Amino acid sequence: MIRIPGRALRILASCWPMLLALYLAGTVAHHLLISLSAFVGSSVGLAAYFLLPLAILAKLIAYIGMFLVMRSEMRALAEVPTGSTGSTGSTGSVAKRTMFWDVVTASILPFIAFYAAWGFLGEDSNRYAAEVLAQSWGPADPIFGRGSALGINALTLGATLFAYLARLALTRWAAKLPTWTRVLAAYFEMVWLFLAAYVLTELVNTVMGWIGDRAIVVWWEGLMAGIGIRIPALDALWGGINWLIAEIGAITFLPLAWLTIAGVVYGRTIAAQKLSLDAIAARDARAGRALTSLRARTGTVPQWWRDRGRDIRGNIVGRFTPITASLLLIWRAGAISLGVYVLCFTVLDALVAWLGVGINQLLGPHSIDFWFAISPVLVYLTALLVEPARFALIASAYDHSLAALETRTRADAAAADPLSAVGRQG
């Protein structure tokens, strides 16, 4: 299993200048766009809805660029057909731009889910609100007010619906529209998912706060606290179980989320791994009868309604298809490979902390004002040193998973047709 870190080092050695440049560009663009959003939002409230998502989109584009830079160094991925038409000249350039923006659009959903779940969405919103309050200038917009903070209100819901409908229209007529509209499609996809994630996060926090204030919950917490005081061993055991569950979730979620995003970016290469209802029906007679019955029932629905239902289904299912394909690849890679990857990912996280400690020791004692001024620089410095290695590790783990899947597929084919396998070996 040493192949994963070894392959990561090889990828890093070949690509680190471009990885470093792209990560730095994405980080700088992210911070500048948040500041621009706050500058405009101090007077016009709509900036939070239509400018702030650009900061997240800039970071995502930089990350996708980092993944694509490493593609040439991924041996297993290079052996898989990508569906390229082999076009040259201007046609090939247009096809590459179209593919890039399609990849960006497909990556937004898993990225925004990870971004919100890990608290980065809240950090960006809080920084935006703080900068708006610090930069307020001139009279407020008479209709939308100042964009000091997002909120669950009619304006947020209206902006979400507008962005979603714009994205839907651009997707439906994509074949008839110019190539540059792919950029708009990616932008509106980010806007509506950003606002939807914010609203969902706020709703979950509100519901969890309401539940936490219920009498039964307060009684249960008091009961557990009383038991812990009387039986310290049980309190230690319960605390250890809660700590273990939280740590396992924190350690495994982040590396698997990044591997899923990598799978979406490289997802064109695993199109054959999509789930098929017909394939399931062929293996299961009961599923085949249910599918036949369902198709017979839907055949009685008027054609217009079937077309609209197909459009809606394609719009919803299409967002999750690359995610399910990526998760399928991760699942079939094997527990040992995933364990090695998660371990290496955790070591890199620890390396960030140890680098910070080492730099602090190297600088020596200084006044509190010095540390306030230098701390942001140290954070970005350690990130610049570690993040290219992290992305190389993610690409290596994906490439290893793809190679393992190919090996398993060949083994399954040989087991299903041993005579053919012997003939090929001969």
Secondary structure, 3 states (H helix, E strand, C coil): CCHHHHHHHHHHHHHHHHHHHHHHHHHHHHHHHHHHHHHHHCCCCCHHHHCHHHHHHHHHHHHHHHHHHHHHHCHHHHCCCCCCCCCCHHHHHHHHHHHHHHHHHHHHHHHHHHHHHCCHHHHHHHHHHHHHHHHCCCCCCCCCCCCCCCCCCHHHHHHHHHHHHHHHHHHHCHHHCCCCHHHHHHHHHHHHHHHHHHHHHHHHHHHHHHHHCCHHHHHHHHHHHHHHHHCHHHHHHHHHHHHHHHHHHHHHHHHHHHHHHHHHHCHHHHHHHCCCHHHHHHHCHHHHHHHHHHHHHHCCCCHHHHHHHHHHHHHHHHHHHHHHHHHHHHHHHCHHHHHHHHHHHHHHHHHHHHHHHHHHHHHCCCCHHHHHHHHHHHHHHHHHHHHHHHHHHHHHHHHHHHHHHHHHHHHHHHHHCHHHHHHHHC
